[in-house]
Amino acid sequence: MSTTEYTKVYYGNFILVTRVKDELNHVGIVPIIKDEGESQRLAGYGSMNQGYQEIYVHNNEVNKAMEIVNRVKAEMEAS
């Protein structure tokens, strides 16, 4: 079993990920953005996930990050 210090808190397209990332940075959380589609493209493979990214935060920041993610998602759904 693998253990990691980071937890995925969001998955979405580039625009939404950028919005969530900016909000996290604003409160001092530095997320890690994982873009497997871009990694596969650079390695010469095709990708079904092109344009979708994942946001990871340190395990100590998950609760605070999820509050922000949920708020941003609610704002986007209300628009």
PyMOL commands that place a pseudoatom at each C-alpha (Angstrom):
pseudoatom trace, name=CA, resn=MET, resi=1, chain=A, elem=C, hetatm=0, pos=[0.000, 0.000, 0.000]
pseudoatom trace, name=CA, resn=SER, resi=2, chain=A, elem=C, hetatm=0, pos=[1.362, 3.369, -1.020]
pseudoatom trace, name=CA, resn=THR, resi=3, chain=A, elem=C, hetatm=0, pos=[1.177, 6.373, 1.259]
pseudoatom trace, name=CA, resn=THR, resi=4, chain=A, elem=C, hetatm=0, pos=[1.504, 9.910, 0.063]
pseudoatom trace, name=CA, resn=GLU, resi=5, chain=A, elem=C, hetatm=0, pos=[1.620, 13.338, 1.617]
pseudoatom trace, name=CA, resn=TYR, resi=6, chain=A, elem=C, hetatm=0, pos=[-0.810, 14.746, -0.962]
pseudoatom trace, name=CA, resn=THR, resi=7, chain=A, elem=C, hetatm=0, pos=[-4.508, 14.277, -1.673]
pseudoatom trace, name=CA, resn=LYS, resi=8, chain=A, elem=C, hetatm=0, pos=[-6.438, 15.000, -4.870]
pseudoatom trace, name=CA, resn=VAL, resi=9, chain=A, elem=C, hetatm=0, pos=[-9.073, 17.658, -4.172]
pseudoatom trace, name=CA, resn=TYR, resi=10, chain=A, elem=C, hetatm=0, pos=[-10.277, 18.528, -7.683]
pseudoatom trace, name=CA, resn=TYR, resi=11, chain=A, elem=C, hetatm=0, pos=[-10.357, 17.291, -11.277]
pseudoatom trace, name=CA, resn=GLY, resi=12, chain=A, elem=C, hetatm=0, pos=[-11.554, 19.399, -14.171]
pseudoatom trace, name=CA, resn=ASN, resi=13, chain=A, elem=C, hetatm=0, pos=[-10.753, 21.344, -17.293]
pseudoatom trace, name=CA, resn=PHE, resi=14, chain=A, elem=C, hetatm=0, pos=[-7.924, 23.860, -17.500]
pseudoatom trace, name=CA, resn=ILE, resi=15, chain=A, elem=C, hetatm=0, pos=[-10.134, 26.915, -16.915]
pseudoatom trace, name=CA, resn=LEU, resi=16, chain=A, elem=C, hetatm=0, pos=[-11.782, 25.590, -13.761]
pseudoatom trace, name=CA, resn=VAL, resi=17, chain=A, elem=C, hetatm=0, pos=[-8.506, 24.214, -12.417]
pseudoatom trace, name=CA, resn=THR, resi=18, chain=A, elem=C, hetatm=0, pos=[-6.900, 27.625, -12.905]
pseudoatom trace, name=CA, resn=ARG, resi=19, chain=A, elem=C, hetatm=0, pos=[-9.732, 29.281, -10.954]
pseudoatom trace, name=CA, resn=VAL, resi=20, chain=A, elem=C, hetatm=0, pos=[-9.443, 26.818, -8.060]
pseudoatom trace, name=CA, resn=LYS, resi=21, chain=A, elem=C, hetatm=0, pos=[-5.636, 27.096, -8.096]
pseudoatom trace, name=CA, resn=ASP, resi=22, chain=A, elem=C, hetatm=0, pos=[-5.811, 30.891, -7.881]
pseudoatom trace, name=CA, resn=GLU, resi=23, chain=A, elem=C, hetatm=0, pos=[-8.227, 30.736, -4.934]
pseudoatom trace, name=CA, resn=LEU, resi=24, chain=A, elem=C, hetatm=0, pos=[-6.002, 28.235, -3.129]
pseudoatom trace, name=CA, resn=ASN, resi=25, chain=A, elem=C, hetatm=0, pos=[-2.919, 30.383, -3.716]
pseudoatom trace, name=CA, resn=HIS, resi=26, chain=A, elem=C, hetatm=0, pos=[-4.813, 33.410, -2.376]
pseudoatom trace, name=CA, resn=VAL, resi=27, chain=A, elem=C, hetatm=0, pos=[-5.148, 31.739, 1.059]
pseudoatom trace, name=CA, resn=GLY, resi=28, chain=A, elem=C, hetatm=0, pos=[-1.591, 30.426, 1.089]
pseudoatom trace, name=CA, resn=ILE, resi=29, chain=A, elem=C, hetatm=0, pos=[-2.153, 26.872, -0.158]
pseudoatom trace, name=CA, resn=VAL, resi=30, chain=A, elem=C, hetatm=0, pos=[0.285, 25.899, -2.897]
pseudoatom trace, name=CA, resn=PRO, resi=31, chain=A, elem=C, hetatm=0, pos=[-1.345, 23.147, -4.973]
pseudoatom trace, name=CA, resn=ILE, resi=32, chain=A, elem=C, hetatm=0, pos=[0.292, 20.627, -7.253]
pseudoatom trace, name=CA, resn=ILE, resi=33, chain=A, elem=C, hetatm=0, pos=[-1.279, 20.456, -10.701]
pseudoatom trace, name=CA, resn=LYS, resi=34, chain=A, elem=C, hetatm=0, pos=[-1.082, 17.126, -12.510]
pseudoatom trace, name=CA, resn=ASP, resi=35, chain=A, elem=C, hetatm=0, pos=[-1.776, 17.046, -16.241]
pseudoatom trace, name=CA, resn=GLU, resi=36, chain=A, elem=C, hetatm=0, pos=[-1.458, 13.489, -17.514]
pseudoatom trace, name=CA, resn=GLY, resi=37, chain=A, elem=C, hetatm=0, pos=[-2.822, 14.428, -20.935]
pseudoatom trace, name=CA, resn=GLU, resi=38, chain=A, elem=C, hetatm=0, pos=[0.039, 16.857, -21.479]
pseudoatom trace, name=CA, resn=SER, resi=39, chain=A, elem=C, hetatm=0, pos=[2.563, 14.352, -20.151]
pseudoatom trace, name=CA, resn=GLN, resi=40, chain=A, elem=C, hetatm=0, pos=[1.267, 11.714, -22.551]
pseudoatom trace, name=CA, resn=ARG, resi=41, chain=A, elem=C, hetatm=0, pos=[1.345, 14.169, -25.454]
pseudoatom trace, name=CA, resn=LEU, resi=42, chain=A, elem=C, hetatm=0, pos=[4.948, 15.109, -24.698]
pseudoatom trace, name=CA, resn=ALA, resi=43, chain=A, elem=C, hetatm=0, pos=[5.889, 11.420, -24.560]
pseudoatom trace, name=CA, resn=GLY, resi=44, chain=A, elem=C, hetatm=0, pos=[4.346, 10.870, -28.001]
pseudoatom trace, name=CA, resn=TYR, resi=45, chain=A, elem=C, hetatm=0, pos=[1.171, 9.069, -26.917]
pseudoatom trace, name=CA, resn=GLY, resi=46, chain=A, elem=C, hetatm=0, pos=[-2.419, 9.984, -27.615]
pseudoatom trace, name=CA, resn=SER, resi=47, chain=A, elem=C, hetatm=0, pos=[-4.606, 11.025, -24.723]
pseudoatom trace, name=CA, resn=MET, resi=48, chain=A, elem=C, hetatm=0, pos=[-8.300, 10.935, -23.916]
pseudoatom trace, name=CA, resn=ASN, resi=49, chain=A, elem=C, hetatm=0, pos=[-7.732, 13.348, -21.009]
pseudoatom trace, name=CA, resn=GLN, resi=50, chain=A, elem=C, hetatm=0, pos=[-6.422, 16.281, -23.024]
pseudoatom trace, name=CA, resn=GLY, resi=51, chain=A, elem=C, hetatm=0, pos=[-7.237, 19.527, -21.249]
pseudoatom trace, name=CA, resn=TYR, resi=52, chain=A, elem=C, hetatm=0, pos=[-8.154, 17.940, -17.907]
pseudoatom trace, name=CA, resn=GLN, resi=53, chain=A, elem=C, hetatm=0, pos=[-6.017, 18.378, -14.848]
pseudoatom trace, name=CA, resn=GLU, resi=54, chain=A, elem=C, hetatm=0, pos=[-5.956, 17.270, -11.221]
pseudoatom trace, name=CA, resn=ILE, resi=55, chain=A, elem=C, hetatm=0, pos=[-5.243, 19.425, -8.175]
pseudoatom trace, name=CA, resn=TYR, resi=56, chain=A, elem=C, hetatm=0, pos=[-3.423, 17.943, -5.196]
pseudoatom trace, name=CA, resn=VAL, resi=57, chain=A, elem=C, hetatm=0, pos=[-2.762, 19.613, -1.839]
pseudoatom trace, name=CA, resn=HIS, resi=58, chain=A, elem=C, hetatm=0, pos=[-0.742, 18.586, 1.182]
pseudoatom trace, name=CA, resn=ASN, resi=59, chain=A, elem=C, hetatm=0, pos=[-2.703, 16.343, 3.561]
pseudoatom trace, name=CA, resn=ASN, resi=60, chain=A, elem=C, hetatm=0, pos=[-2.523, 19.014, 6.287]
pseudoatom trace, name=CA, resn=GLU, resi=61, chain=A, elem=C, hetatm=0, pos=[-4.431, 21.431, 4.027]
pseudoatom trace, name=CA, resn=VAL, resi=62, chain=A, elem=C, hetatm=0, pos=[-7.174, 19.157, 2.678]
pseudoatom trace, name=CA, resn=ASN, resi=63, chain=A, elem=C, hetatm=0, pos=[-10.031, 20.457, 4.840]
pseudoatom trace, name=CA, resn=LYS, resi=64, chain=A, elem=C, hetatm=0, pos=[-9.318, 24.111, 4.091]
pseudoatom trace, name=CA, resn=ALA, resi=65, chain=A, elem=C, hetatm=0, pos=[-8.783, 23.320, 0.391]
pseudoatom trace, name=CA, resn=MET, resi=66, chain=A, elem=C, hetatm=0, pos=[-12.065, 21.410, 0.129]
pseudoatom trace, name=CA, resn=GLU, resi=67, chain=A, elem=C, hetatm=0, pos=[-13.953, 24.412, 1.533]
pseudoatom trace, name=CA, resn=ILE, resi=68, chain=A, elem=C, hetatm=0, pos=[-12.480, 26.535, -1.237]
pseudoatom trace, name=CA, resn=VAL, resi=69, chain=A, elem=C, hetatm=0, pos=[-13.102, 23.907, -3.927]
pseudoatom trace, name=CA, resn=ASN, resi=70, chain=A, elem=C, hetatm=0, pos=[-16.743, 23.531, -2.867]
pseudoatom trace, name=CA, resn=ARG, resi=71, chain=A, elem=C, hetatm=0, pos=[-17.241, 27.303, -2.797]
pseudoatom trace, name=CA, resn=VAL, resi=72, chain=A, elem=C, hetatm=0, pos=[-15.752, 27.751, -6.271]
pseudoatom trace, name=CA, resn=LYS, resi=73, chain=A, elem=C, hetatm=0, pos=[-17.835, 24.856, -7.639]
pseudoatom trace, name=CA, resn=ALA, resi=74, chain=A, elem=C, hetatm=0, pos=[-20.999, 26.403, -6.169]
pseudoatom trace, name=CA, resn=GLU, resi=75, chain=A, elem=C, hetatm=0, pos=[-20.146, 29.791, -7.706]
pseudoatom trace, name=CA, resn=MET, resi=76, chain=A, elem=C, hetatm=0, pos=[-19.563, 28.177, -11.100]
pseudoatom trace, name=CA, resn=GLU, resi=77, chain=A, elem=C, hetatm=0, pos=[-22.851, 26.263, -10.944]
pseudoatom trace, name=CA, resn=ALA, resi=78, chain=A, elem=C, hetatm=0, pos=[-24.739, 29.448, -10.004]
pseudoatom trace, name=CA, resn=SER, resi=79, chain=A, elem=C, hetatm=0, pos=[-23.365, 31.311, -13.049]
for i in range(1, 79): cmd.bond("trace and resi %d" % i, "trace and resi %d" % (i + 1))
show_as sticks, trace
zoom trace
